[in-house]
Amino acid sequence: MVWISRVCLRKYGGFVDNLRLYVKGGSGGMGLPRLGGQGGKGGDVWVIAKESITLKKVKDMYPQKRMVAGVGTNSSIRALKGDKGNDQQIFAPPGIVVTNDDKRILGELNAVGDKVLVARGGQGGSFQTGYLPNKGQARHIRLDLKLIADVGLVGFPNAGKSSLLAKLSHARPQVASYPFTTLRPELGKIMYNDYKQVSVADLPGLIEGAHMNKGMGHKFLKHVERTKQLVFVVDVCGFQLSAKSPFRTAFETVQLLTKELELYSDELLSKPAFLVLNKMDLPDTEQKLEELMGHLQNQKDFAHLLPDAMMPKSSLSFRHILPVSAMTGHGIEDLKTCIRQTLDEQAAAETADLHRACLQELRDTGWPNTTKDSTGTV
């Protein structure tokens, strides 16, 4: 038996997934020339991962978006070496990538307690500086939230991702027969009998052109980057965004989803992926499933169904293809098993790669260090 707890992020209207801040390290303290005293170092500015906090809370706590560390104390007769200025701490949720305005990554906060130094304090005045202090480092930084999940659900609107999570969990997200009922990222946790937990990120539906930031493209595609595996959720009967939009078969939907991810970042397609074909409770779906499987097995033969610009450069090889029905529960247990199986296989492969890398490093350093004498004896 598997039970699931589920955590919902706030509605996107009040949901903040990026924040720009001005940070400045504290200036150093003055030195004391006549006694050779050294001023205290200025405080540093740190970003620290903490539970029960959101970027929205950070934004509300610091409306000026300005964080300055304390100034180092001056050298004096009573204390020739000045004290360091107070550090400034910015608490943020896990899953944050810290960058500067040039998009250079300063660090990542992957777990509670992780921290990144974003602005160094200036050195205190000393003999080397003519007893004059240095100013602290100052710059703008960006805190970019990317969900950390084991599995990311991707699909076009109305594919049934919310219904799928509703069937897996005890929660009841908004479900309707029209697109874009999911307007916020949602994170679910699956706990198995052996207490293994697997997190699943359900992201709002993409649209064609998401890689060009159409719809909410970039706001949610970036979350997919922080998942270990991808689950494509596709309506087996096909998809049509609106009356003015072209109808897309399930095969075309798979190709378009692959293309959107490819155009956003090639690295997304290097992740392990499997395909979930939803709404198998509808009429004639067995025939549609058989037709889709034939197309997927010979994708080059059916590439003419889409313009060349809409076809991905390389086809995606799914580890598993699962027909399910979020309405009736058909295939749900198989889906849970596959999620666990693929993650366990990936973890085992990563562990094996790590062991090989460590062994190779030991060999490169000459360990164990054995030498032979002239007789060949060690």
Contacts in CASP RR format, 6 or more apart in sequence:
PFRMAT RR
TARGET T0000
AUTHOR 0000-0000-0000
METHOD contacts of the structure
MODEL  1
MVWISRVCLRKYGGFVDNLRLYVKGGSGGMGLPRLGGQGGKGGDVWVIAK
ESITLKKVKDMYPQKRMVAGVGTNSSIRALKGDKGNDQQIFAPPGIVVTN
DDKRILGELNAVGDKVLVARGGQGGSFQTGYLPNKGQARHIRLDLKLIAD
VGLVGFPNAGKSSLLAKLSHARPQVASYPFTTLRPELGKIMYNDYKQVSV
ADLPGLIEGAHMNKGMGHKFLKHVERTKQLVFVVDVCGFQLSAKSPFRTA
FETVQLLTKELELYSDELLSKPAFLVLNKMDLPDTEQKLEELMGHLQNQK
DFAHLLPDAMMPKSSLSFRHILPVSAMTGHGIEDLKTCIRQTLDEQAAAE
TADLHRACLQELRDTGWPNTTKDSTGTV
1 193 0 8 1.000
2 190 0 8 1.000
2 191 0 8 1.000
2 192 0 8 1.000
2 193 0 8 1.000
2 333 0 8 1.000
2 336 0 8 1.000
3 170 0 8 1.000
3 191 0 8 1.000
4 168 0 8 1.000
4 169 0 8 1.000
4 170 0 8 1.000
4 188 0 8 1.000
4 189 0 8 1.000
4 190 0 8 1.000
4 191 0 8 1.000
5 169 0 8 1.000
5 170 0 8 1.000
5 188 0 8 1.000
5 189 0 8 1.000
5 191 0 8 1.000
6 165 0 8 1.000
6 169 0 8 1.000
6 170 0 8 1.000
6 171 0 8 1.000
6 186 0 8 1.000
6 187 0 8 1.000
6 188 0 8 1.000
6 189 0 8 1.000
7 186 0 8 1.000
7 187 0 8 1.000
7 188 0 8 1.000
7 189 0 8 1.000
8 171 0 8 1.000
8 173 0 8 1.000
8 184 0 8 1.000
8 186 0 8 1.000
8 187 0 8 1.000
9 15 0 8 1.000
9 184 0 8 1.000
9 185 0 8 1.000
9 186 0 8 1.000
9 187 0 8 1.000
10 54 0 8 1.000
10 56 0 8 1.000
10 184 0 8 1.000
11 183 0 8 1.000
11 184 0 8 1.000
12 183 0 8 1.000
12 184 0 8 1.000
12 185 0 8 1.000
12 204 0 8 1.000
12 216 0 8 1.000
13 183 0 8 1.000
13 184 0 8 1.000
14 56 0 8 1.000
15 56 0 8 1.000
15 184 0 8 1.000
15 185 0 8 1.000
16 54 0 8 1.000
16 55 0 8 1.000
16 56 0 8 1.000
16 59 0 8 1.000
16 145 0 8 1.000
17 55 0 8 1.000
17 144 0 8 1.000
17 145 0 8 1.000
17 185 0 8 1.000
17 219 0 8 1.000
18 55 0 8 1.000
18 142 0 8 1.000
18 143 0 8 1.000
18 144 0 8 1.000
18 145 0 8 1.000
19 55 0 8 1.000
19 58 0 8 1.000
19 59 0 8 1.000
19 65 0 8 1.000
19 142 0 8 1.000
19 143 0 8 1.000
20 65 0 8 1.000
20 140 0 8 1.000
20 141 0 8 1.000
20 142 0 8 1.000
20 143 0 8 1.000
21 62 0 8 1.000
21 65 0 8 1.000
21 66 0 8 1.000
21 67 0 8 1.000
21 90 0 8 1.000
21 140 0 8 1.000
21 141 0 8 1.000
21 142 0 8 1.000
21 143 0 8 1.000
22 65 0 8 1.000
22 66 0 8 1.000
22 67 0 8 1.000
22 138 0 8 1.000
22 139 0 8 1.000
22 140 0 8 1.000
23 45 0 8 1.000
23 67 0 8 1.000
23 68 0 8 1.000
23 88 0 8 1.000
23 90 0 8 1.000
23 118 0 8 1.000
23 119 0 8 1.000
23 138 0 8 1.000
23 139 0 8 1.000
23 140 0 8 1.000
23 141 0 8 1.000
24 45 0 8 1.000
24 66 0 8 1.000
24 67 0 8 1.000
24 68 0 8 1.000
24 69 0 8 1.000
24 119 0 8 1.000
24 136 0 8 1.000
24 137 0 8 1.000
24 138 0 8 1.000
25 42 0 8 1.000
25 43 0 8 1.000
25 44 0 8 1.000
25 45 0 8 1.000
25 68 0 8 1.000
25 69 0 8 1.000
25 70 0 8 1.000
25 88 0 8 1.000
25 119 0 8 1.000
25 120 0 8 1.000
25 121 0 8 1.000
25 122 0 8 1.000
25 136 0 8 1.000
25 137 0 8 1.000
25 138 0 8 1.000
26 42 0 8 1.000
26 43 0 8 1.000
26 44 0 8 1.000
26 68 0 8 1.000
26 69 0 8 1.000
26 70 0 8 1.000
26 71 0 8 1.000
26 72 0 8 1.000
26 85 0 8 1.000
26 121 0 8 1.000
26 122 0 8 1.000
26 135 0 8 1.000
26 136 0 8 1.000
27 42 0 8 1.000
27 71 0 8 1.000
27 72 0 8 1.000
27 121 0 8 1.000
27 122 0 8 1.000
27 133 0 8 1.000
27 134 0 8 1.000
27 135 0 8 1.000
27 136 0 8 1.000
28 39 0 8 1.000
28 40 0 8 1.000
28 41 0 8 1.000
28 42 0 8 1.000
28 71 0 8 1.000
28 72 0 8 1.000
28 85 0 8 1.000
28 121 0 8 1.000
28 122 0 8 1.000
28 123 0 8 1.000
28 124 0 8 1.000
28 125 0 8 1.000
28 133 0 8 1.000
28 134 0 8 1.000
28 135 0 8 1.000
28 136 0 8 1.000
29 39 0 8 1.000
29 40 0 8 1.000
29 41 0 8 1.000
29 42 0 8 1.000
29 71 0 8 1.000
29 72 0 8 1.000
29 73 0 8 1.000
29 74 0 8 1.000
29 75 0 8 1.000
29 82 0 8 1.000
29 124 0 8 1.000
29 125 0 8 1.000
29 133 0 8 1.000
30 39 0 8 1.000
30 74 0 8 1.000
30 75 0 8 1.000
30 124 0 8 1.000
30 125 0 8 1.000
30 131 0 8 1.000
30 132 0 8 1.000
30 133 0 8 1.000
31 37 0 8 1.000
31 38 0 8 1.000
31 39 0 8 1.000
31 74 0 8 1.000
31 75 0 8 1.000
31 124 0 8 1.000
31 125 0 8 1.000
31 126 0 8 1.000
31 131 0 8 1.000
31 132 0 8 1.000
31 133 0 8 1.000
32 38 0 8 1.000
32 39 0 8 1.000
32 74 0 8 1.000
32 75 0 8 1.000
32 76 0 8 1.000
32 77 0 8 1.000
32 80 0 8 1.000
32 131 0 8 1.000
33 130 0 8 1.000
33 131 0 8 1.000
35 75 0 8 1.000
35 77 0 8 1.000
35 80 0 8 1.000
36 75 0 8 1.000
36 80 0 8 1.000
36 127 0 8 1.000
36 131 0 8 1.000
37 75 0 8 1.000
37 80 0 8 1.000
37 81 0 8 1.000
37 126 0 8 1.000
37 131 0 8 1.000
38 75 0 8 1.000
38 80 0 8 1.000
38 81 0 8 1.000
38 82 0 8 1.000
38 124 0 8 1.000
38 125 0 8 1.000
38 126 0 8 1.000
39 72 0 8 1.000
39 73 0 8 1.000
39 74 0 8 1.000
39 75 0 8 1.000
39 81 0 8 1.000
39 82 0 8 1.000
39 124 0 8 1.000
39 125 0 8 1.000
39 126 0 8 1.000
39 133 0 8 1.000
40 72 0 8 1.000
40 73 0 8 1.000
40 74 0 8 1.000
40 75 0 8 1.000
40 81 0 8 1.000
40 82 0 8 1.000
40 83 0 8 1.000
40 84 0 8 1.000
40 85 0 8 1.000
40 124 0 8 1.000
40 125 0 8 1.000
40 133 0 8 1.000
41 72 0 8 1.000
41 84 0 8 1.000
41 85 0 8 1.000
41 121 0 8 1.000
41 122 0 8 1.000
41 123 0 8 1.000
41 124 0 8 1.000
42 69 0 8 1.000
42 70 0 8 1.000
42 71 0 8 1.000
42 72 0 8 1.000
42 84 0 8 1.000
42 85 0 8 1.000
42 121 0 8 1.000
42 122 0 8 1.000
42 123 0 8 1.000
42 124 0 8 1.000
42 136 0 8 1.000
43 69 0 8 1.000
43 70 0 8 1.000
43 71 0 8 1.000
43 72 0 8 1.000
43 84 0 8 1.000
43 85 0 8 1.000
43 86 0 8 1.000
43 87 0 8 1.000
43 88 0 8 1.000
43 121 0 8 1.000
43 122 0 8 1.000
44 69 0 8 1.000
44 87 0 8 1.000
44 88 0 8 1.000
44 117 0 8 1.000
44 119 0 8 1.000
44 120 0 8 1.000
44 121 0 8 1.000
45 67 0 8 1.000
45 68 0 8 1.000
45 69 0 8 1.000
45 87 0 8 1.000
45 88 0 8 1.000
45 89 0 8 1.000
45 90 0 8 1.000
45 117 0 8 1.000
45 118 0 8 1.000
45 119 0 8 1.000
46 87 0 8 1.000
46 88 0 8 1.000
46 89 0 8 1.000
46 90 0 8 1.000
46 115 0 8 1.000
46 116 0 8 1.000
46 117 0 8 1.000
46 118 0 8 1.000
47 90 0 8 1.000
47 92 0 8 1.000
47 96 0 8 1.000
47 98 0 8 1.000
47 109 0 8 1.000
47 115 0 8 1.000
47 116 0 8 1.000
47 118 0 8 1.000
47 141 0 8 1.000
47 143 0 8 1.000
48 89 0 8 1.000
48 90 0 8 1.000
48 91 0 8 1.000
48 92 0 8 1.000
48 109 0 8 1.000
48 113 0 8 1.000
48 114 0 8 1.000
48 115 0 8 1.000
49 91 0 8 1.000
49 92 0 8 1.000
49 93 0 8 1.000
49 94 0 8 1.000
49 95 0 8 1.000
49 96 0 8 1.000
49 109 0 8 1.000
49 110 0 8 1.000
49 111 0 8 1.000
49 112 0 8 1.000
49 113 0 8 1.000
49 114 0 8 1.000
49 115 0 8 1.000
50 91 0 8 1.000
50 92 0 8 1.000
50 93 0 8 1.000
50 112 0 8 1.000
50 113 0 8 1.000
51 93 0 8 1.000
51 94 0 8 1.000
51 112 0 8 1.000
53 91 0 8 1.000
53 92 0 8 1.000
53 93 0 8 1.000
54 93 0 8 1.000
55 92 0 8 1.000
55 93 0 8 1.000
55 96 0 8 1.000
55 143 0 8 1.000
55 145 0 8 1.000
58 90 0 8 1.000
58 91 0 8 1.000
58 92 0 8 1.000
58 143 0 8 1.000
59 65 0 8 1.000
62 90 0 8 1.000
67 88 0 8 1.000
67 90 0 8 1.000
67 119 0 8 1.000
68 88 0 8 1.000
69 85 0 8 1.000
69 86 0 8 1.000
69 87 0 8 1.000
69 88 0 8 1.000
69 119 0 8 1.000
69 121 0 8 1.000
69 136 0 8 1.000
70 85 0 8 1.000
70 86 0 8 1.000
70 87 0 8 1.000
70 88 0 8 1.000
71 85 0 8 1.000
72 82 0 8 1.000
72 83 0 8 1.000
72 84 0 8 1.000
72 85 0 8 1.000
72 124 0 8 1.000
72 133 0 8 1.000
73 79 0 8 1.000
73 82 0 8 1.000
73 83 0 8 1.000
73 85 0 8 1.000
74 82 0 8 1.000
75 81 0 8 1.000
75 82 0 8 1.000
75 125 0 8 1.000
75 131 0 8 1.000
76 82 0 8 1.000
82 124 0 8 1.000
90 118 0 8 1.000
90 143 0 8 1.000
92 109 0 8 1.000
92 143 0 8 1.000
93 109 0 8 1.000
93 145 0 8 1.000
94 109 0 8 1.000
94 110 0 8 1.000
94 111 0 8 1.000
94 112 0 8 1.000
94 114 0 8 1.000
94 148 0 8 1.000
95 108 0 8 1.000
95 109 0 8 1.000
95 110 0 8 1.000
95 145 0 8 1.000
95 146 0 8 1.000
95 147 0 8 1.000
95 148 0 8 1.000
95 226 0 8 1.000
96 108 0 8 1.000
96 109 0 8 1.000
96 143 0 8 1.000
96 144 0 8 1.000
96 145 0 8 1.000
96 146 0 8 1.000
97 105 0 8 1.000
97 107 0 8 1.000
97 108 0 8 1.000
97 109 0 8 1.000
97 143 0 8 1.000
97 144 0 8 1.000
97 146 0 8 1.000
98 105 0 8 1.000
98 106 0 8 1.000
98 107 0 8 1.000
98 108 0 8 1.000
98 109 0 8 1.000
98 116 0 8 1.000
98 118 0 8 1.000
98 141 0 8 1.000
98 142 0 8 1.000
98 143 0 8 1.000
98 144 0 8 1.000
99 105 0 8 1.000
99 106 0 8 1.000
99 141 0 8 1.000
99 142 0 8 1.000
99 144 0 8 1.000
100 106 0 8 1.000
100 139 0 8 1.000
100 140 0 8 1.000
100 141 0 8 1.000
100 142 0 8 1.000
101 139 0 8 1.000
101 140 0 8 1.000
101 142 0 8 1.000
106 116 0 8 1.000
106 118 0 8 1.000
106 141 0 8 1.000
107 116 0 8 1.000
108 114 0 8 1.000
108 116 0 8 1.000
109 115 0 8 1.000
109 116 0 8 1.000
110 148 0 8 1.000
118 139 0 8 1.000
118 141 0 8 1.000
119 136 0 8 1.000
119 137 0 8 1.000
119 138 0 8 1.000
119 139 0 8 1.000
120 136 0 8 1.000
120 137 0 8 1.000
121 136 0 8 1.000
121 137 0 8 1.000
122 133 0 8 1.000
122 134 0 8 1.000
122 135 0 8 1.000
122 136 0 8 1.000
122 137 0 8 1.000
123 129 0 8 1.000
123 133 0 8 1.000
123 134 0 8 1.000
124 133 0 8 1.000
124 134 0 8 1.000
125 131 0 8 1.000
125 132 0 8 1.000
125 133 0 8 1.000
125 134 0 8 1.000
144 222 0 8 1.000
146 222 0 8 1.000
146 223 0 8 1.000
146 225 0 8 1.000
146 226 0 8 1.000
147 185 0 8 1.000
147 187 0 8 1.000
147 201 0 8 1.000
147 223 0 8 1.000
147 226 0 8 1.000
147 227 0 8 1.000
148 199 0 8 1.000
148 226 0 8 1.000
148 227 0 8 1.000
149 187 0 8 1.000
149 188 0 8 1.000
149 199 0 8 1.000
149 200 0 8 1.000
149 201 0 8 1.000
149 226 0 8 1.000
149 227 0 8 1.000
149 228 0 8 1.000
150 198 0 8 1.000
150 199 0 8 1.000
150 200 0 8 1.000
150 227 0 8 1.000
150 228 0 8 1.000
150 229 0 8 1.000
150 339 0 8 1.000
150 343 0 8 1.000
151 198 0 8 1.000
151 199 0 8 1.000
151 200 0 8 1.000
151 201 0 8 1.000
151 227 0 8 1.000
151 228 0 8 1.000
151 229 0 8 1.000
151 230 0 8 1.000
151 231 0 8 1.000
151 339 0 8 1.000
151 343 0 8 1.000
152 200 0 8 1.000
152 201 0 8 1.000
152 202 0 8 1.000
152 203 0 8 1.000
152 224 0 8 1.000
152 227 0 8 1.000
152 229 0 8 1.000
152 230 0 8 1.000
152 231 0 8 1.000
153 161 0 8 1.000
153 164 0 8 1.000
153 165 0 8 1.000
153 200 0 8 1.000
153 201 0 8 1.000
153 202 0 8 1.000
153 203 0 8 1.000
153 231 0 8 1.000
153 233 0 8 1.000
154 203 0 8 1.000
154 205 0 8 1.000
154 206 0 8 1.000
154 224 0 8 1.000
154 230 0 8 1.000
154 231 0 8 1.000
154 232 0 8 1.000
154 233 0 8 1.000
154 257 0 8 1.000
154 261 0 8 1.000
155 161 0 8 1.000
155 205 0 8 1.000
155 206 0 8 1.000
155 232 0 8 1.000
155 233 0 8 1.000
155 234 0 8 1.000
155 253 0 8 1.000
155 257 0 8 1.000
156 179 0 8 1.000
156 205 0 8 1.000
156 206 0 8 1.000
156 207 0 8 1.000
156 234 0 8 1.000
156 235 0 8 1.000
156 239 0 8 1.000
156 241 0 8 1.000
156 248 0 8 1.000
156 253 0 8 1.000
156 256 0 8 1.000
156 257 0 8 1.000
157 179 0 8 1.000
157 180 0 8 1.000
157 204 0 8 1.000
157 205 0 8 1.000
157 206 0 8 1.000
157 207 0 8 1.000
157 239 0 8 1.000
157 241 0 8 1.000
158 177 0 8 1.000
158 178 0 8 1.000
158 179 0 8 1.000
158 181 0 8 1.000
158 235 0 8 1.000
158 239 0 8 1.000
159 205 0 8 1.000
159 233 0 8 1.000
159 234 0 8 1.000
159 235 0 8 1.000
159 239 0 8 1.000
159 253 0 8 1.000
159 278 0 8 1.000
160 175 0 8 1.000
160 233 0 8 1.000
160 235 0 8 1.000
160 278 0 8 1.000
160 279 0 8 1.000
160 326 0 8 1.000
161 182 0 8 1.000
161 202 0 8 1.000
161 203 0 8 1.000
161 205 0 8 1.000
161 233 0 8 1.000
162 173 0 8 1.000
162 174 0 8 1.000
162 175 0 8 1.000
162 181 0 8 1.000
162 182 0 8 1.000
162 186 0 8 1.000
162 202 0 8 1.000
163 175 0 8 1.000
163 278 0 8 1.000
163 326 0 8 1.000
163 327 0 8 1.000
164 202 0 8 1.000
164 233 0 8 1.000
164 276 0 8 1.000
164 278 0 8 1.000
164 324 0 8 1.000
164 326 0 8 1.000
164 335 0 8 1.000
165 171 0 8 1.000
165 173 0 8 1.000
165 186 0 8 1.000
165 188 0 8 1.000
165 200 0 8 1.000
165 202 0 8 1.000
166 172 0 8 1.000
166 173 0 8 1.000
166 175 0 8 1.000
166 326 0 8 1.000
167 326 0 8 1.000
167 329 0 8 1.000
167 332 0 8 1.000
168 190 0 8 1.000
168 200 0 8 1.000
168 332 0 8 1.000
168 335 0 8 1.000
168 336 0 8 1.000
169 188 0 8 1.000
173 181 0 8 1.000
173 182 0 8 1.000
173 186 0 8 1.000
173 202 0 8 1.000
174 181 0 8 1.000
174 182 0 8 1.000
175 181 0 8 1.000
179 205 0 8 1.000
179 241 0 8 1.000
179 242 0 8 1.000
180 204 0 8 1.000
180 205 0 8 1.000
182 202 0 8 1.000
182 203 0 8 1.000
182 204 0 8 1.000
182 205 0 8 1.000
183 204 0 8 1.000
184 204 0 8 1.000
185 201 0 8 1.000
185 202 0 8 1.000
185 203 0 8 1.000
185 204 0 8 1.000
185 220 0 8 1.000
185 223 0 8 1.000
186 201 0 8 1.000
186 202 0 8 1.000
187 199 0 8 1.000
187 200 0 8 1.000
187 201 0 8 1.000
187 202 0 8 1.000
188 199 0 8 1.000
188 200 0 8 1.000
188 201 0 8 1.000
188 202 0 8 1.000
189 197 0 8 1.000
189 198 0 8 1.000
189 199 0 8 1.000
189 200 0 8 1.000
190 197 0 8 1.000
190 198 0 8 1.000
190 199 0 8 1.000
190 200 0 8 1.000
190 336 0 8 1.000
190 339 0 8 1.000
191 197 0 8 1.000
192 198 0 8 1.000
192 340 0 8 1.000
196 340 0 8 1.000
198 339 0 8 1.000
198 340 0 8 1.000
198 343 0 8 1.000
200 231 0 8 1.000
200 339 0 8 1.000
201 223 0 8 1.000
201 224 0 8 1.000
201 227 0 8 1.000
203 220 0 8 1.000
203 223 0 8 1.000
203 224 0 8 1.000
204 216 0 8 1.000
204 220 0 8 1.000
205 216 0 8 1.000
205 220 0 8 1.000
206 217 0 8 1.000
206 220 0 8 1.000
206 221 0 8 1.000
206 257 0 8 1.000
206 260 0 8 1.000
207 214 0 8 1.000
207 215 0 8 1.000
207 217 0 8 1.000
207 241 0 8 1.000
208 214 0 8 1.000
208 241 0 8 1.000
208 256 0 8 1.000
208 260 0 8 1.000
208 310 0 8 1.000
209 217 0 8 1.000
209 260 0 8 1.000
210 216 0 8 1.000
210 217 0 8 1.000
210 218 0 8 1.000
210 220 0 8 1.000
210 221 0 8 1.000
210 260 0 8 1.000
210 264 0 8 1.000
211 217 0 8 1.000
211 221 0 8 1.000
211 260 0 8 1.000
211 261 0 8 1.000
211 263 0 8 1.000
211 264 0 8 1.000
212 263 0 8 1.000
218 264 0 8 1.000
221 260 0 8 1.000
221 261 0 8 1.000
221 264 0 8 1.000
221 265 0 8 1.000
224 230 0 8 1.000
224 261 0 8 1.000
224 268 0 8 1.000
225 265 0 8 1.000
225 267 0 8 1.000
225 268 0 8 1.000
227 271 0 8 1.000
228 271 0 8 1.000
228 272 0 8 1.000
228 343 0 8 1.000
228 346 0 8 1.000
229 271 0 8 1.000
229 272 0 8 1.000
229 273 0 8 1.000
229 274 0 8 1.000
229 342 0 8 1.000
229 343 0 8 1.000
229 346 0 8 1.000
230 261 0 8 1.000
230 268 0 8 1.000
230 271 0 8 1.000
230 272 0 8 1.000
230 273 0 8 1.000
230 274 0 8 1.000
231 273 0 8 1.000
231 274 0 8 1.000
231 275 0 8 1.000
231 276 0 8 1.000
231 339 0 8 1.000
232 254 0 8 1.000
232 257 0 8 1.000
232 273 0 8 1.000
232 274 0 8 1.000
232 275 0 8 1.000
232 276 0 8 1.000
232 318 0 8 1.000
233 276 0 8 1.000
233 278 0 8 1.000
234 250 0 8 1.000
234 253 0 8 1.000
234 254 0 8 1.000
234 257 0 8 1.000
234 275 0 8 1.000
234 276 0 8 1.000
234 277 0 8 1.000
234 278 0 8 1.000
235 250 0 8 1.000
235 253 0 8 1.000
235 277 0 8 1.000
235 278 0 8 1.000
235 279 0 8 1.000
236 250 0 8 1.000
236 277 0 8 1.000
236 278 0 8 1.000
236 279 0 8 1.000
236 280 0 8 1.000
236 282 0 8 1.000
236 285 0 8 1.000
236 288 0 8 1.000
236 289 0 8 1.000
236 292 0 8 1.000
236 323 0 8 1.000
237 250 0 8 1.000
237 279 0 8 1.000
237 282 0 8 1.000
237 285 0 8 1.000
237 288 0 8 1.000
238 247 0 8 1.000
238 248 0 8 1.000
238 249 0 8 1.000
238 250 0 8 1.000
238 252 0 8 1.000
238 253 0 8 1.000
239 247 0 8 1.000
239 248 0 8 1.000
239 250 0 8 1.000
239 253 0 8 1.000
240 246 0 8 1.000
240 247 0 8 1.000
240 248 0 8 1.000
248 256 0 8 1.000
249 292 0 8 1.000
249 305 0 8 1.000
250 277 0 8 1.000
250 288 0 8 1.000
250 292 0 8 1.000
251 291 0 8 1.000
251 292 0 8 1.000
251 295 0 8 1.000
251 296 0 8 1.000
251 302 0 8 1.000
251 305 0 8 1.000
252 305 0 8 1.000
252 306 0 8 1.000
254 275 0 8 1.000
254 296 0 8 1.000
254 316 0 8 1.000
255 299 0 8 1.000
255 306 0 8 1.000
255 310 0 8 1.000
255 311 0 8 1.000
255 312 0 8 1.000
256 306 0 8 1.000
256 310 0 8 1.000
258 269 0 8 1.000
258 312 0 8 1.000
258 315 0 8 1.000
258 316 0 8 1.000
259 310 0 8 1.000
259 311 0 8 1.000
259 312 0 8 1.000
261 268 0 8 1.000
261 269 0 8 1.000
262 268 0 8 1.000
262 269 0 8 1.000
262 312 0 8 1.000
262 313 0 8 1.000
269 312 0 8 1.000
269 314 0 8 1.000
269 316 0 8 1.000
272 319 0 8 1.000
272 342 0 8 1.000
272 346 0 8 1.000
273 316 0 8 1.000
273 318 0 8 1.000
273 319 0 8 1.000
274 318 0 8 1.000
274 319 0 8 1.000
274 320 0 8 1.000
274 321 0 8 1.000
274 322 0 8 1.000
274 338 0 8 1.000
274 342 0 8 1.000
275 318 0 8 1.000
275 320 0 8 1.000
275 321 0 8 1.000
275 322 0 8 1.000
276 322 0 8 1.000
276 324 0 8 1.000
276 335 0 8 1.000
277 289 0 8 1.000
277 292 0 8 1.000
277 321 0 8 1.000
277 322 0 8 1.000
277 323 0 8 1.000
277 324 0 8 1.000
278 324 0 8 1.000
278 325 0 8 1.000
278 326 0 8 1.000
279 285 0 8 1.000
279 325 0 8 1.000
279 326 0 8 1.000
279 327 0 8 1.000
280 286 0 8 1.000
280 289 0 8 1.000
280 323 0 8 1.000
280 324 0 8 1.000
280 325 0 8 1.000
280 330 0 8 1.000
281 325 0 8 1.000
281 327 0 8 1.000
281 328 0 8 1.000
281 330 0 8 1.000
285 323 0 8 1.000
289 323 0 8 1.000
293 321 0 8 1.000
295 302 0 8 1.000
296 318 0 8 1.000
296 321 0 8 1.000
299 315 0 8 1.000
300 315 0 8 1.000
303 311 0 8 1.000
319 342 0 8 1.000
320 338 0 8 1.000
320 342 0 8 1.000
322 331 0 8 1.000
322 334 0 8 1.000
322 335 0 8 1.000
322 338 0 8 1.000
323 330 0 8 1.000
323 331 0 8 1.000
324 330 0 8 1.000
324 331 0 8 1.000
324 332 0 8 1.000
324 334 0 8 1.000
324 335 0 8 1.000
325 331 0 8 1.000
326 332 0 8 1.000
370 378 0 8 1.000
371 378 0 8 1.000
372 378 0 8 1.000
END
